[in-house]
Amino acid sequence: MENQSNKIVTIIITYAVKDYVESCLDSIKEQTYTKYEIIVIDNLNDINFSQGIIKHYPEIKLYPQQKKISYSQALNLGIKQS
């Protein structure tokens, strides 16, 4: 089992920023520290966006929402899933 105490979890909450998400994800993946987990809470409700993320970043945990949730709800969901 991996030592969880050294793992960094990044929670990204999307809403009307899909043009920036890939750049953000690429930037995180380019870091030299490799013990990380990326969680994306997709508030866009855009199936094409979700499929693109799954296709290009299969290691990322993606949680698409059926309806828009608040920032704090999305953050709490990300924390719960980490």
C-alpha positions in Angstrom: 0.0 0.0 0.0 1.3 3.4 -0.9 2.1 5.8 1.9 -0.8 8.2 1.8 0.8 10.8 4.1 3.1 12.1 1.3 0.4 12.2 -1.4 -0.9 15.6 -2.7 -4.5 15.7 -3.8 -5.5 18.4 -6.2 -9.2 19.1 -6.6 -10.3 21.0 -9.6 -13.8 22.3 -9.8 -15.0 23.2 -13.4 -17.6 25.6 -14.4 -17.4 27.7 -17.6 -13.6 27.2 -17.7 -13.2 24.2 -19.9 -10.7 26.1 -22.1 -8.3 26.2 -19.2 -8.7 22.8 -17.7 -6.4 20.9 -20.1 -3.7 23.5 -19.5 -4.1 23.1 -15.8 -4.0 19.3 -15.9 -0.9 19.3 -18.2 0.8 21.7 -15.8 0.1 19.4 -12.8 1.3 16.3 -14.7 4.6 18.1 -15.6 5.6 18.5 -12.0 8.6 16.4 -10.8 6.7 15.3 -7.6 4.9 12.1 -8.6 2.8 11.2 -5.6 -0.3 13.0 -6.5 -4.0 12.5 -7.2 -6.1 14.7 -9.4 -9.8 15.0 -8.8 -12.0 16.9 -11.2 -15.5 17.9 -10.2 -17.2 18.7 -13.5 -19.9 21.3 -13.0 -20.2 21.9 -16.7 -22.6 19.1 -17.4 -21.0 18.7 -20.9 -20.7 15.1 -22.0 -18.1 16.0 -24.7 -15.9 17.7 -22.1 -16.2 14.7 -19.7 -15.4 12.2 -22.5 -12.4 14.3 -23.6 -11.0 14.4 -20.0 -11.5 10.6 -19.6 -9.8 10.0 -23.0 -6.8 12.2 -22.6 -6.3 11.8 -18.8 -7.4 8.3 -17.8 -5.6 8.5 -14.4 -7.7 11.4 -13.3 -10.8 10.8 -11.1 -13.7 12.6 -12.8 -17.0 13.3 -11.1 -19.5 14.8 -13.5 -22.5 16.5 -11.9 -26.0 16.3 -13.3 -26.7 19.8 -12.1 -24.6 22.7 -10.9 -23.5 22.5 -7.3 -22.0 25.2 -5.2 -18.2 25.6 -4.9 -18.3 24.4 -1.3 -20.4 21.3 -2.2 -18.0 20.5 -5.0 -15.0 20.9 -2.8 -16.5 18.7 -0.1 -17.3 16.1 -2.7 -13.7 16.1 -3.9 -12.4 15.8 -0.3 -14.7 12.9 0.3 -13.5 11.1 -2.8 -9.8 11.6 -2.1 
